[in-house]
Amino acid sequence: MNFTRIITKWTGLLVLILFPYELAIGDGVVFFESKIRPALVKYCYECHSSASNELGGSLSLEFRDDILRGGESGPAIIKENPQDSLLIRAIRGNDDLAMPPKEKESLPEGVIKDFVEWVKMGAPDPRAGKVANPKPKEQLWSLEPVSERSLPEVKDLKWPSDRIDRFILHKLETKKLLPTKDASPQILIRRLHYDLIGLAPSVEEINTFVLAYKRDSNEAVSALVDELLSSQHFGERWGRYWLDVARYGESNGNDGLGRNATFPHAWRFRDYVINSFNRDVPYDRFIKEQIAGDLLSVDDVEERNRNLVATGFLAIGAKPAKAMNENFAMDVVDDQINVVTTALLGMSVSCARCHDHKHDPISSKDYYGLAGIFKSTETLWGKAANEALTAPSTPLHELLDRLPDNQGGNSTVPVFPSELKEVTEGLNPVVYSTLKEATNEIVLEKGISLSDENYAKCNKGRMRVKTTVPYDNYSVSFWFRNDTGNSSQPITAYLFSYAKDGDDKQAGENIGIGGKHDKSVTGKLFIWNGTELDQSIAGSNEIPEGSWNHVVMVRSNDRVRLYLNGGKDPEIDTKIKIAKNPDREIFVGSRNDNFAPLNGQLAELAIFDRALSVEEVKSLHFSSGQRVGTVQKAWVMGVRDKKKVENCKININGDSKKLGASVSRGFPSVMVSDPDSFSIGPDSSGRLQLAEWIVSGQHPLTARVLVNRVWQHLFGKGIVNTSDDFGFYGSRPSHPALLDDLAIRFMNEDWSIKNLIKIIVLSRTYQLDSHIEDEELLSVDPDNIFVGRHTRRRLDAETNRDRILQASGNLVLGSTNGSAVDKLDVLLNWPPGEAKYLHQASNHRSIYLCMLRDAQPPDLVAFNLPDGFSVTGLREKTVIPTQALFFLNSPLVVDQSKVIANDVLGTGNASDEKRVAKMYLKVLRRLPSANEAATALDYIERVRAKLKGNDEFVRSWASFCQVLLASNEFRYID
């Protein structure tokens, strides 16, 4: 038996032994709820449900028994036999059964594959019974007002420690069931650490907590919860949940033309979310910032910037290609309507884009009332890689370092102290002008005007300086502001030229700002010596359009140094050949042939007939009183109101070219109890009113949906199992009274998510053991609907990766403060077949990895990471071979296992038994039993015997480390 066979044998055992919980009954239901039910609603119910005008083929797909019974052609499915199932044959387009009908669009191939997989699984389907389609406004439970609930009676009055426990115990007692025992402190601290911050506790933290728990369990748990909630890692854990809901991505994803434009500024929304959870921003405020942050009043610039970043919630969605798509603008609106209604209200209204909703009480009129709000909103996503086929370029929000009415900002006209003039004149310039007024040495040509307020205003004009200086020894200093977009023309602007007027060879020094001609120098200063010598040297800092900057260029024989904003080192420092040109003239604000003139401003021009020293250059900037260094502008995606606010006309069948009646901007009527409370004025898009309506205490959905999401993250299953669908075809709440009770407590506690989490985790229900001693409890409630025990859950993709790096000691804590694409506005996969995966090696927490759509982080993709295209309140749970292979072959697991093995083996002259103990402590945070230690040593010896090479000792220990990393104990939360 060789090494490969040994590993293969262990891998097989791992798949069978370590993944049993993925095969539970509930996972089939999750697959149905996440994949099959939405497809049935979207593609089938129009003709095959109680909402149909005529039941096609006498086949209803509305309930489990309906599908099994079938219609005119017989049963629709044969469990575990997709090949012979009529439903599969129909959606594949086989025979005369082809569905949907030819006049309708065929089902996507991915949806067909989901149905095939579902039938293979035995077609799990929780939709029991036969319920007539109700009158939704009257009977839909989720639209009933949130109401105060009295505590139910329970027999065991000693068991509950919180109101939550009374509701849970009451339901268990009515089923003649008892909850399981309390979790041990060792299990509880691990659960709390993973649930609240996504990291494992250290051995020392476990031991300290166990001792405190023995002294006073309630006090120990409460103190631990407070500590974890105040940790910076709380926002990193819980912020990721919100990014799932916000369909976060740092690129557009395939737009339908094979293009995938980066979103270089999206990462700021990620950091905003993390920071908001850490600050415990009240949830009602959190919502208002994301929908209408640009419309909220602010007290300081930090709040202003934060609010603008928040509106990225509406801008970061994936967009279809603009090319040949007349519905592009309405597609963007539809994405925004969908994310607002699904993420915040748990009820999508997107179906009503084409027709009245077939099952939920949403009409097309309701949809286009919302559409008018977002049609009156300008969405700012940026350049879209300058590819008009993908999307038209838009502006972005600018982040400021001070509020706009303050002096001294980077984009406002600088105020120079009198000392600058004294220092400049003390260096004996041959020409010096503040450029506030005319002087004899400077000739103003067309397009230049001077004033005290704006210095030289340049509107594609230039200034001619009446002096000459030595070719090989001279200096020039000036301030400039460029207002032309850096990618809007081949060369953004020329600022200075020392060459003959009109010379088509431009022989001499020419200072310019790079444009779109060469993307490597876009926005960067460059020096060029003309077409004959043709040397062009660029700097490294991009000059933000609209910003003021100081340039000093020094020619000293064949060496040229260019200083930018008083920086410590020159922006350019190189040898550039001197262009011999006896008729040179000095031009400022354009090139010698008036090509690419500056659109902006100039100030404080000084020309010297010698090469200034480094000290003299620095004195020019120091005396200006301005900051040192280039202040890079910060941009963010987001939204703002359009100048023209308008209502939206109904798009007949969803076609923006076929227009019906105009609909006033407003909200779904079925959810509005008092229409006059949130009226939208003629000059407002309505986004602020929309946000205020959503967070009004009377709204039936907002608090319920959030409470349910929090419960789901802590228990693995929501009180409503379909966390993104509180509509008619969504799941009904298992504990409706508890849901409302928590919703009211949540709103009464100032919408504090941290307080809500603390209430739940301090309950006895949360602190139950996941181990079942009562077989009747498992028999009656296999899916743990009644919450008589804690559900064992697998670590999600990010926590799994973070935990591996934490075990090896290589996890880097803290923010990356950026992204791998924060300076790249490019197409990731154009031309086709040349995809550029820009993921950089990083040991930071997984939330900071670059989340590109259609090119996800390799260490996360195997474990159901959301794709960022749609709202994902509940991640899929799948068991696929790549997950087992990840623990066997992934570079992350292999490399970190070697790190752990080397650390363990480097423990002096320790025995192998002590080394095994240390490895258990590092990976599983506990000591092994005697049997576990013996099994480990036996495995290590057998692997080592089959290995060859000088490193077989380390590799055998690393192999066992992989076994521990793949174990249930490591990968699951009890």
ROKOL-110211 format. One record per residue (C-alpha): residue in one letter; x, y, z. Coordinates in steps of 0.001 Angstrom, whole numbers, padded with zeros to 6 digits, always signed. Layout:
# residues N
AXYZ ...
# end
This chain:
# residues 974
M+000000+000000+000000 N+001563+003316-001084 F+001088+006746+000469 T-001599+007755-002052 R-003674+004693-001173 I-003340+005402+002551 I-004590+008955+002064 T-007346+007761-000278 K-008487+005247+002355 W-008557+007923+005067 T-010322+010358+002709 G-013038+007800+002077 L-013506+007353+005794 L-013581+011107+006267 V-016326+011501+003689 L-018421+008787+005368 I-017643+009627+008978 L-017081+013366+008997 F-019971+014539+006824 P-023010+012722+008258 Y-024779+015843+009355 E-024947+017126+005801 L-027229+014240+004888 A-029911+015088+007406 I-033514+015309+006325 G-033539+019073+006740 D-030938+019638+004066 G-033239+018272+001374 V-035832+020770+002529 V-033265+023576+002393 F-032397+022553-001170 F-036094+022611-002050 E-036633+026000-000408 S-033547+027614-001941 K-033655+026057-005412 I-036905+024347-006316 R-039661+026446-004739 P-038339+029735-006252 A-038137+028073-009684 L-041684+026704-009400 V-042958+030134-008441 K-041043+031895-011211 Y-041554+029505-014096 C-044496+027190-013332 Y-047169+028558-011012 E-048630+030894-013639 C-050143+027849-015366 H-049928+025120-012702 S-051304+026517-009442 S-054505+027742-007883 A-053640+031206-009190 S-053941+029950-012786 N-056934+030961-014862 E-056921+027413-016237 L-054906+024549-014762 G-052565+023403-017555 G-052874+019665-018213 S-054859+019366-014981 L-051464+019439-013254 S-050920+021447-010098 L-047338+021893-008861 E-048446+023738-005756 F-048167+020917-003218 R-046233+017694-002716 D-049231+015405-003232 D-050255+017287-006374 I-046886+016590-007991 L-046889+012939-006991 R-050460+012483-008235 G-049731+014368-011458 G-052145+015486-014156 E-053578+014188-017383 S-050309+012451-018330 G-049767+010739-014985 P-047444+011339-011998 A-045108+014292-012585 I-042101+012685-010891 I-040738+009293-010004 K-038595+009720-006920 E-034854+009129-007449 N-035499+008515-011166 P-035214+011787-013118 Q-034797+009986-016431 D-038365+008630-016344 S-039971+011565-014544 L-042429+013450-016761 L-041554+016764-015120 I-037868+016402-016064 R-038729+015311-019601 A-041027+018318-019963 I-038582+020968-018824 R-035869+019392-020986 G-038147+019904-023966 N-038603+016206-024736 D-041589+014767-026637 D-044864+016659-026749 L-044502+017533-023083 A-042130+020472-023653 M-042645+023099-020982 P-042821+026030-020766 P-044792+026455-024022 K-042836+027525-027091 E-043963+031129-026829 K-042284+031381-023418 E-038587+031367-022597 S-037033+027977-021808 L-035785+027256-018312 P-032085+028047-017744 E-029839+024991-017837 G-028832+025545-014202 V-032484+025415-013099 I-033026+022180-015035 K-029994+020658-013307 D-031433+021682-009919 F-034692+019848-010683 V-032760+016746-011760 E-030730+016827-008537 W-033915+017314-006501 V-035595+014259-008024 K-032399+012247-007425 M-032608+013246-003747 G-036091+011756-003567 A-037907+015060-004209 P-038021+016316-000580 D-040956+018722-000329 P-042395+020264+002875 R-045567+021569+001166 A-048113+019239+002715 G-051857+019709+002312 K-054063+021542-000129 V-054803+025184+000640 A-056834+027390-001633 N-055119+030580-002690 P-056280+033073-000041 K-057166+036692-000293 P-053626+037743+000610 K-054385+041093+002205 E-056795+039464+004633 Q-055018+036202+005342 L-051260+036591+004756 W-049853+036231+008277 S-046743+038372+007735 L-048799+041453+006833 E-050768+041391+010051 P-049511+044046+012508 V-046830+042985+014960 S-048731+042464+018184 E-047962+042165+021872 R-048008+038500+022926 S-048761+037270+026413 L-046439+034666+027866 P-047782+031140+027430 E-048364+028856+030384 V-045741+026172+031075 K-045643+023309+033526 D-041944+023522+034422 L-041668+027060+035778 K-038044+026552+036882 W-036690+025781+033433 P-037136+029111+031592 S-034605+031881+032156 D-036077+034307+029609 R-039351+034987+027814 I-037917+033076+024847 D-037772+029918+026919 R-041457+030151+027860 F-042504+030161+024208 I-040152+027290+023329 L-041058+025153+026338 H-044780+025682+025775 K-044545+024283+022250 L-042448+021318+023448 E-044862+020537+026259 T-047837+020580+023901 K-046006+017898+021907 K-045243+015992+025133 L-041512+016564+024608 L-038750+017712+026941 P-035720+019818+026013 T-032314+018200+026158 K-029747+019034+028843 D-027687+022232+029024 A-024450+022382+027043 S-021196+022025+028942 P-019137+025189+029476 Q-016479+023856+027072 I-019071+023537+024324 L-020785+026803+025207 I-017679+028997+025018 R-016761+027495+021653 R-020313+028074+020357 L-020373+031671+021558 H-016975+032471+020093 Y-017873+031078+016682 D-021362+032601+016645 L-020354+036077+017805 I-016866+036625+016369 G-016219+033662+014075 L-013001+032591+015820 A-012153+029799+018255 P-011325+030543+021890 S-007797+029853+023057 V-007067+027054+025511 E-006453+029667+028203 E-009801+031360+027499 I-011581+028008+027709 N-009980+027129+031036 T-010703+030564+032503 F-014344+030416+031416 V-014858+026898+032791 L-013654+028035+036213 A-015861+031138+036127 Y-018825+029039+034962 K-018440+026741+037957 R-018545+029741+040297 D-021570+031432+038695 S-022738+030225+035301 N-025063+033136+034562 E-022489+035769+035438 A-019754+033967+033467 V-021864+033680+030312 S-023093+037271+030521 A-019540+038604+030951 L-018283+036523+028033 V-021105+037717+025785 D-020380+041362+026650 E-016701+040821+025865 L-017402+039211+022502 L-019987+041789+021475 S-017477+044578+022148 S-014748+042894+020074 Q-013771+044355+016688 H-014177+040827+015335 F-017919+040963+015998 G-018422+043271+013023 E-016275+041047+010838 R-018453+038045+011679 W-021876+039656+011519 G-021002+042093+008765 R-020467+039122+006455 Y-024075+038083+007013 W-025260+041482+005839 L-022967+041395+002807 D-024726+038170+001796 V-028055+039961+001992 A-026699+043049+000201 R-025445+040836-002732 Y-021939+042233-002214 G-019370+041857-004959 E-016283+043709-006165 S-016924+043140-009837 N-020011+043157-011990 G-019840+039502-012974 N-020561+038254-016468 D-022778+040918-018001 G-024074+038607-020729 L-021311+039528-023145 G-018565+037662-021301 R-017318+040891-019687 N-016727+041376-015979 A-015872+044923-014918 T-014233+045510-011547 F-015821+047688-008864 P-012638+049209-007395 H-014515+051216-004763 A-016968+048570-003498 W-014689+047567-000591 R-015590+050781+001214 F-019157+049493+001566 R-017733+046304+003095 D-015807+048307+005681 Y-018856+050493+006333 V-020920+047407+007159 I-018262+045981+009492 N-017906+049319+011258 S-021675+049732+011586 F-022060+046374+013313 N-019175+047152+015649 R-020694+050536+016497 D-024093+048881+016945 V-025738+051442+014701 P-029482+051109+015384 Y-031008+048976+012652 D-033546+051634+011667 R-030692+054114+011179 F-028649+051463+009354 I-031468+051028+006840 K-031975+054760+006351 E-028278+055276+005664 Q-028222+052589+002976 I-031365+053725+001180 A-031082+057493+001619 G-027771+058334+003287 D-027130+061133+000787 L-030368+062838+001890 L-029746+062742+005655 S-028558+065812+007551 V-025065+065478+009067 D-023059+067112+011837 D-019538+066379+010606 V-017608+065192+007570 E-017139+061666+008933 E-020894+061231+009124 R-021315+062701+005643 N-018752+060304+004160 R-020173+057315+006009 N-023693+058035+004749 L-022522+058284+001148 V-020625+054995+001403 A-023779+053400+002828 T-025752+054135-000344 G-023449+051692-002115 F-026102+049183-000988 L-028139+050297-004006 A-025218+050583-006451 I-023128+047414-006039 G-025557+045025-007697 A-024599+043085-010838 K-025824+044722-014045 P-026674+043279-017459 A-024769+044582-020471 K-025917+047955-021812 A-025258+046908-025406 M-028446+046112-027313 N-030427+046298-024063 E-033138+048935-024169 N-034229+047873-020671 F-030825+048528-019035 A-031999+051478-016914 M-035070+049583-015716 D-032935+046488-015021 V-030913+048611-012587 V-034136+049880-011012 D-035438+046310-010731 D-032278+045202-008913 Q-032708+048037-006422 I-036379+047274-005836 N-035532+043616-005334 V-032712+044182-002831 V-034764+046640-000781 T-037889+044502-000619 T-036232+041087-000294 A-033399+042061+002064 L-035412+044336+004330 L-038993+043103+004015 G-038509+039458+003136 M-040877+039836+000221 S-039763+040333-003357 V-042061+042359-005596 S-040044+041840-008785 C-042641+039475-010284 A-044944+042475-010581 R-042637+044089-013138 C-044501+042201-015861 H-047893+041472-014273 D-049731+041567-010989 H-048083+039190-008536 K-049710+035772-008888 H-049636+034849-005221 D-048528+037783-003058 P-050675+040925-002745 I-048457+043059-004953 S-049778+044677-008131 S-047929+046118-011099 K-049124+049510-009905 D-047332+048893-006592 Y-044167+047880-008437 Y-044089+050979-010641 G-044835+053185-007648 L-041541+051943-006239 A-039892+052090-009673 G-040588+055819-009866 I-038565+056296-006669 F-035514+054584-008121 K-036003+055969-011625 S-035718+059399-009972 T-032444+058251-008432 E-029067+058458-010164 T-026962+055367-009570 L-023202+055959-009364 W-021132+052888-010191 G-018119+054521-011828 K-016267+053878-015059 A-017330+050261-015671 A-013784+049738-017013 N-014500+052429-019630 E-016454+049867-021618 A-019685+051383-022900 L-020870+047957-024050 T-020938+046885-020403 A-022336+050057-018848 P-022115+053798-019395 S-019624+055563-017153 T-021061+057491-014227 P-019635+059861-011614 L-018881+058660-008090 H-019374+060234-004684 E-016244+062004-003445 L-015172+061550+000154 L-013900+064728+001784 D-011574+065457+004663 R-013709+068389+005711 L-017171+069687+004971 P-017387+071618+001690 D-017882+075091+003216 N-014501+074948+005047 Q-011366+076532+003598 G-008209+074645+002790 G-009640+071480+001262 N-007707+069776-001491 S-010265+070824-004101 T-010789+074426-002891 V-008527+077303-003926 P-005507+077269-001584 V-004782+080283+000577 F-001035+081041+000542 P+000634+082998+003357 S+002778+086076+002626 E+005842+084011+003554 L+005597+082169+000212 K+006216+085350-001765 E+009161+086265+000461 V+010800+082850+000097 T+010199+082706-003661 E+011606+086161-004317 G+014548+085359-002035 L+015555+082583-004496 N+015927+085251-007263 P+013570+084014-009962 V+013842+085526-013450 V+010036+085530-013579 Y+007602+085376-010654 S+003831+085942-010574 T+001122+084930-008175 L-001120+084880-011311 K-003706+087025-009565 E-003052+089979-011856 A-001263+090753-015159 T+002515+091317-015290 N+004834+092525-018055 E+006646+089168-018316 I+003548+087064-019014 V+001355+087273-022110 L-002143+085913-021640 E-003604+084217-024673 K-007268+083425-025374 G-008889+081265-022679 I-006964+082661-019669 S-008369+085059-017054 L-006841+086241-013762 S-008507+087119-010467 D-007768+087344-006751 E-010267+084550-006034 N-009263+081981-008655 Y-005732+082959-009767 A-005338+082005-013453 K-008538+080407-014737 C-007632+078265-017748 N-010294+077366-020267 K-008177+075625-022886 G-005858+078585-023273 R-002199+079238-022470 M+000310+081764-021152 R+003524+082766-022945 V+006440+083777-020698 K+008736+086485-022086 T+012074+085114-020938 T+014549+082370-021734 V+016720+080292-019441 P+019686+077948-020084 Y+018690+074644-021740 D+020721+072604-019313 N+020183+074454-016023 Y+016856+075917-015027 S+013903+075359-012682 V+010172+076044-012805 S+007649+076043-009946 F+003859+076411-010145 W+000568+075267-008610 F-002200+073786-010761 R-005660+072315-010662 N-006909+070053-013486 D-010666+069637-013991 T-010552+067273-016984 G-011293+063616-016377 N-008081+061612-016415 S-009538+059061-018847 S-011601+061390-021000 Q-009008+062125-023719 P-005641+060759-024972 I-003597+063284-022920 T-005399+064832-019979 A-003497+068130-020125 Y-000133+069752-020779 L+000970+072074-017985 F+004338+073431-019160 S+006374+073470-022360 Y+009861+074827-023119 A+009960+074460-026891 K+009611+076599-030035 D+006145+077935-030692 G+004372+075657-033159 D+007332+073265-033542 D+005734+069991-034614 K+008616+068051-033029 Q+008057+069621-029594 A+011827+069597-028962 G+012266+070531-025295 E+010813+069744-021896 N+007048+069193-021844 I+005219+068440-018572 G+001820+066814-018867 I-000761+064585-017239 G-001319+061190-018838 G-004733+060331-020284 K-006313+057257-021804 H-003686+056884-024545 D-001545+054826-022162 K-003476+053421-019185 S-000252+052817-017255 V+000272+056591-016913 T-003349+057747-016759 G-003573+060647-014331 K+000191+060661-013667 L+002645+063468-014332 F+005144+062850-017135 I+008062+064668-018792 W+008582+064276-022557 N+011425+065721-024652 G+009816+065704-028100 T+009352+063367-031056 E+012998+063091-032117 L+014525+062004-028818 D+011148+060648-027680 Q+011903+059994-024031 S+008822+060031-021802 I+009175+059440-018064 A+006135+059238-015798 G+005691+059495-012054 S+003843+057049-009821 N+001098+059116-008151 E-002225+059637-009872 I-003336+063260-009772 P-006999+063376-008769 E-009008+065584-011080 G-010221+068708-009300 S-007315+068768-006822 W-004645+071443-006291 N-001012+070316-006629 H+002454+071849-006535 V+005101+071013-009162 V+008780+071941-009191 M+010897+070711-012119 V+014692+071037-011971 R+016904+070530-015053 S+020572+070011-014067 N+022541+069059-017189 D+021179+065709-018395 R+019356+064986-015120 V+015773+066036-014474 R+014033+065960-011108 L+010326+066669-010698 Y+008953+067215-007205 L+005253+066883-006386 N+003616+068527-003362 G+006827+068769-001346 G+007286+065012-001175 K+010397+063616+000482 D+011569+061999-002740 P+011201+063308-006299 E+008212+062067-008276 I+010590+061758-011260 D+014389+061572-010987 T+016151+060401-014138 K+018441+061260-017008 I+016609+062815-019957 K+018505+063928-023034 I+018484+067643-023806 A+016679+068536-027035 K+018832+071101-028863 N+016516+073897-029872 P+017883+077478-030037 D+014453+079102-030425 R+012793+077755-027326 E+009952+079634-025609 I+008213+079002-022303 F+004496+078199-022316 V+002347+077472-019259 G-001080+075849-019416 S-000537+074066-022731 R+002039+072510-025048 N+004018+074638-027520 D+001562+073742-030321 N-001449+074348-028020 F-002286+070642-027897 A-004230+069366-024866 P-004470+072693-023015 L-005319+072702-019324 N-008910+073056-018206 G-008472+074280-014657 Q-006376+076797-012743 L-002746+077899-012260 A-001090+079866-009437 E+002303+080994-008065 L+004461+080669-011188 A+008231+081067-010692 I+011013+080420-013230 F+014699+080259-012300 D+017783+080377-014527 R+019553+077738-012462 A+018980+074324-010935 L+017508+074719-007470 S+018920+072611-004661 V+016799+070061-002803 E+016621+072388+000187 E+015439+075277-001972 V+012761+073123-003592 K+011513+072023-000174 S+011436+075605+001062 L+009089+076596-001765 H+006532+074055-000625 F+007064+074464+003101 S+006449+078199+002880 S+003179+077617+000974 G+001523+076436+004172 Q-000048+073488+002334 R+000127+069821+003227 V+003014+067649+002092 G+002330+064770-000282 T-000334+064014-002836 V-003751+063792-001293 Q-005513+061088-003248 K-009212+061624-003631 A-011383+058844-002342 W-014409+057798-004356 V-017378+055625-003483 M-020248+053980-005302 G-023698+055108-004288 V-026801+057000-005334 R-028204+060506-005338 D-031434+062147-006464 K-031655+063080-010116 K-032145+066727-010962 K-035379+065763-012694 V-037735+063773-010494 E-040492+061884-012274 N-043062+059155-011875 C-042721+055912-013788 K-045129+054563-016356 I-046109+050915-016272 N-043847+048907-018580 I-046255+046569-020339 N-044926+043006-019966 G-041785+044545-018455 D-040783+046238-021733 S-039608+049810-021167 K-040552+050679-024760 K-044193+049699-024260 L-045599+052175-021789 G-048915+052283-020005 A-050345+054641-017423 S-048133+056736-015151 V-048039+055669-011485 S-047384+058070-008625 R-044307+057304-006576 G-045262+055313-003501 F-045222+052020-001611 P-047147+048734-001925 S-050689+049603-000895 V-051286+046378+001025 M-048553+047359+003490 V-049598+050994+003994 S-052021+051497+006852 D-052026+055305+006620 P-051219+056534+003073 D-050850+060168+004198 S-048127+059375+006748 F-045354+059080+004169 S-046363+061308+001276 I-043712+062031-001375 G-043361+065633-002495 P-042906+066713-006123 D-039226+067601-005644 S-038112+064404-003910 S-037302+061001-005350 G-039031+059458-002353 R-036063+057407-001137 L-035981+059089+002246 Q-039733+058598+002678 L-039309+054970+001581 A-036638+054421+004234 E-038762+056087+006921 W-041760+053960+005944 I-039717+050761+006125 V-038430+051530+009629 S-041693+052866+011010 G-042662+050885+014073 Q-046015+050048+012491 H-044474+048241+009513 P-045344+044544+009835 L-042264+043094+008155 T-039056+044983+008951 A-038466+043937+012572 R-039815+040420+011977 V-037443+039833+009072 L-034357+041033+010951 V-035219+039102+014122 N-035684+035988+012016 R-032307+036494+010311 V-030546+036833+013673 W-032307+033733+015042 Q-031295+031794+011926 H-027614+032692+012310 L-027630+031586+015943 F-029672+028406+015560 G-029034+027336+011960 K-032728+027658+011087 G-035064+030623+011235 I-038372+030785+013018 V-039465+031316+009424 N-037399+028841+007443 T-037505+030932+004256 S-035719+034011+005570 D-035988+035880+002247 D-039635+034994+001637 F-042366+035994+004074 G-044919+035764+001276 F-047694+033273+000622 Y-045377+030529-000644 G-042773+031078+002028 S-042664+028947+005163 R-044983+029745+008037 P-043343+030600+011382 S-042783+027690+013735 H-043293+030023+016727 P-045278+033081+015523 A-045854+034453+019025 L-042135+034259+019807 L-041296+036017+016533 D-043567+038935+017373 D-042416+039062+020982 L-038794+039362+019882 A-039704+041918+017194 I-041336+044154+019800 R-038419+043749+022218 F-036034+044572+019355 M-037837+047812+018485 N-038226+048761+022147 E-034479+048318+022655 D-033791+051066+020065 W-033348+048558+017234 S-030049+047369+018743 I-028785+044218+017017 K-026235+043599+019777 N-028962+043742+022425 L-031110+041359+020387 I-028243+038888+020068 K-027516+039130+023789 I-031156+038436+024671 I-031143+035313+022512 V-027777+033850+023527 L-028498+034345+027229 S-031651+032289+026888 R-031638+028707+028120 T-032889+027625+024698 Y-029689+028825+023012 Q-027526+027165+025667 L-028980+023668+025163 D-026739+020774+024201 S-026801+019473+020623 H-026493+015867+021831 I-029808+014021+021983 E-030454+011568+024803 D-034220+011350+024281 E-034859+009286+021140 E-038480+010417+021131 L-037343+014016+020663 L-035405+012975+017554 S-038245+010803+016297 V-040970+013425+016682 D-038866+016409+015642 P-035969+015274+013396 D-035564+018774+011889 N-035520+020435+015318 I-038437+022667+014397 F-039454+022927+018059 V-035884+023785+019187 G-035689+021136+021902 R-031942+020947+021346 H-029206+022972+019691 T-028563+022156+016038 R-025059+021108+015132 R-023845+023318+012283 R-020942+023208+009880 L-018566+026161+009838 D-019254+028433+006898 A-016645+029071+004222 E-015058+032124+005853 T-014941+030728+009381 N-013451+027475+008102 R-010574+029316+006397 D-010045+031716+009299 R-010000+028834+011764 I-007319+026972+009770 L-005108+030070+009743 Q-005838+030622+013428 A-004743+027075+014259 S-001394+027617+012551 G-000913+031013+014187 N-000806+032732+010790 L-004130+034556+010888 V-003584+038304+010511 L-006157+040287+012478 G-007306+043724+011467 S-008494+045332+008255 T-006641+045257+004940 N-007770+048850+004322 G-008431+048261+000660 S-008778+045548-001918 A-006785+043739-004564 V-008757+045707-007168 D-009008+049090-005451 K-006802+050642-008150 L-007975+048517-011073 D-010880+049685-013205 V-010590+046887-015756 L-012448+044003-017394 L-011464+040757-015692 N-012226+038373-018532 W-011935+040234-021791 P-010842+039085-024355 P-012678+035800-023690 G-010547+033040-022224 E-008112+035427-020572 A-009701+035753-017154 K-007440+037462-014638 Y-008001+036208-011136 L-006562+038999-009064 H-006682+037270-005694 Q-003549+038124-003753 A-001970+035867-001152 S-003331+037019+002182 N-003607+035726+005731 H-006180+038332+006722 R-009667+037277+007735 S-011739+035983+004867 I-014167+038893+004847 Y-011296+041036+003542 L-010552+038777+000570 C-011420+040141-002852 M-015003+039057-003595 L-015130+039060-007389 R-018285+037826-009025 D-017621+034822-011276 A-014094+034605-009844 Q-014471+033907-006136 P-011621+033315-003639 P-010337+029752-004229 D-010183+028946-000502 L-013893+029697-000072 V-015635+028625-003239 A-016108+024939-002294 F-018219+025762+000759 N-021345+027446-000606 L-020059+031009-000748 P-022823+033220-002209 D-022124+034415-005735 G-023150+038007-005053 F-025786+038120-007782 S-028842+037953-005549 V-029991+038462-001970 T-028828+035444+000056 G-030312+035278+003514 L-029737+031529+003816 R-026714+029886+002245 E-027048+026552+000520 K-025815+023412+002259 T-024297+020872-000075 V-022012+017876+000197 I-019777+017582-002816 P-016460+015784-003353 T-014538+019050-003679 Q-015183+019753-000001 A-013449+016552+001099 L-010729+017103-001497 F-010209+020615-000109 F-008978+019161+003188 L-006749+016743+001297 N-005243+018863-001480 S-005906+022532-000962 P-002687+024601-000727 L-004153+026376+002300 V-004666+023153+004273 V-001408+021553+003097 D+000716+024626+003845 Q-000820+025397+007239 S-000577+021727+008249 K+003153+021882+007568 V+003414+025053+009644 I+001644+023357+012548 A+003730+020194+012163 N+007008+022116+012174 D+005923+024022+015265 V+004950+020814+017058 L+008170+019006+016091 G+010286+021954+017112 T+009380+021424+020752 G+012848+020439+022002 N+013241+016792+023004 A+009532+016272+023705 S+008111+012787+023309 D+005821+011960+020416 E+002949+011672+022897 K+003523+015277+023992 R+003755+016344+020356 V+000386+014760+019620 A-001016+016546+022661 K+000330+019867+021421 M-001158+019333+017976 Y-004553+018594+019520 L-004296+021747+021603 K-003441+023878+018551 V-006117+022424+016293 L-008946+021233+018535 R-008162+023250+021662 R-008161+020186+023926 L-005980+017259+024954 P-006456+013871+023246 S-007699+010796+025052 A-005275+007895+025463 N-006988+006041+022622 E-006881+009079+020337 A-003158+009572+021039 A-002381+005918+020263 T-004394+006055+017023 A-002617+009232+015982 L+000869+007777+016533 D-000083+004611+014675 Y-001310+006639+011687 I+001810+008844+011662 E+004113+005816+011706 R+002281+004062+008879 V+002315+007160+006702 R+005977+007842+007434 A+006929+004288+006464 K+005531+004820+002977 L+007122+008216+002360 K+010463+008864+000733 G+012738+011867+001052 N+014392+013892+003773 D+011188+015500+004962 E+009095+012361+005524 F+009037+012992+009282 V+007441+016443+008921 R+005137+015279+006120 S+003777+012386+008176 W+002926+014723+011067 A+001472+017265+008628 S-000676+014490+007172 F-002161+013763+010575 C-002729+017478+011086 Q-004857+017430+007925 V-006924+014626+009445 L-007627+016804+012498 L-008504+019815+010330 A-010976+017644+008395 S-012590+016207+011512 N-016167+016899+012533 E-014955+018413+015774 F-012970+021034+013905 R-015506+021783+011198 Y-018712+021872+013232 I-020228+024018+015968 D-021918+021896+018625 
# end
